[in-house]
Amino acid sequence: MLDDRKLAVLRAIVTDYVRSREPVGSRAIVERHHLDVSPATVRNDMAALEEEGYITQPHTSAGRIPTDKGYRFFVDRLASVKPLTNAEKRAITAFLTGAVDIDDIVTRTVRLLAQVTSQVAIMQYPAMTSAVIRRVDIIPLHDARGLLIVVNSLGKVAQRAVNCGAATEATFLMLRDRLNDALGGLGPRRAAEVLADFTTSLPLECRALGVEVVTGVLDVLASDHPTRIAVAGINNLTQFSDEFETSIRPVLDTLEEQVVLLKLLGEASGDVTVRIGQENEHANLSTASIVASGYGADDVWAGLGVVGPTRMDYPSTMASVRAVARYVSRILAEG
């Protein structure tokens, strides 16, 4: 266990290295962080930290930089995730307010995260299998055609064309009301079970349209993809290309693998999860860090986060990821 002074030295090295990208020396620590000790004392502490694997010296006569172990110790000892400023909170609210459906929410969210963290943002679409049907509408158009509209609890609006035949307006209204009574509040699996016998209870003159509409609703339920991932800010990695030990290419390749990204986000808890360097099981991410959080409402849950180099401003990044996750959760809850 590090004593308070060594912890202060480690914190100073992490903070200065993240800011400057340059190895940190003992004199700079004394001057910038007012530790009230001599540079010689700090050098002794740095030697102890290096021996224990928290920092390393990239080359002779240079200052020190944090190791993965040093970053982990720093992150674990954060007293709390620093709060966002009022200006940052207003920016998040302004950016996400007015989203019209889940696709819009996800698109805005990854763009916002990439912008505020200067990292690559990744976000899993909420699991549609956990969403429930909010409303079904059937709108007659022309030439015996109609439009089926299905809205779920995530705000997703799906549309399908249906053949109306000679159905009357009264038939449309009756069928719409029966569908909403039968399907409102049901998830996809239960809704499909109800629809299996739905048309048998309809009056004979409504069954043709009923079959068309039921087929359309089932098609909507089958077309949802709970494993989609949205990514934004790939270009942000180029500014850090010299910080990856070998090449940035393996990280970029991994960001194209949906299965890997889903696994990373699946490990996120309701608050903030941080995986640093070698803690990542995927070899291509051994020089990267992932900061992620779960988000959602009720039984709808997914993950979002950012990927970047281990030299990351962890307090700010963790605060941004957590704040955005909570705001998106609130949007979904208010649905």
Secondary structure by P-SEA (a helix, b strand, c coil): cccaaaaaaaaaaaaaaaaccccccaaaaaacccccccaaaaaaaaaaaaaacccccccccbbbbbcaaaaaaaaaaccccccccaaaaaaaaaaacccccaaaaaaaaaaaaaaaaccbbbbcccccccccccbbbbbbbcccbbbbbbbccccbbbbbbbbcccccaaaaaaaaaaaaaacccccaaaaaaaaccccccccccaaaaaaaaaaaaaaaaaaccccbbbbccccccccccccccccaaaaaaaaacaaaaaaaaaaccccbbbbccccccccccccbbbbbbbbbccccccccccccccccaaaaaaaaaaaaaaaaaaaaaac
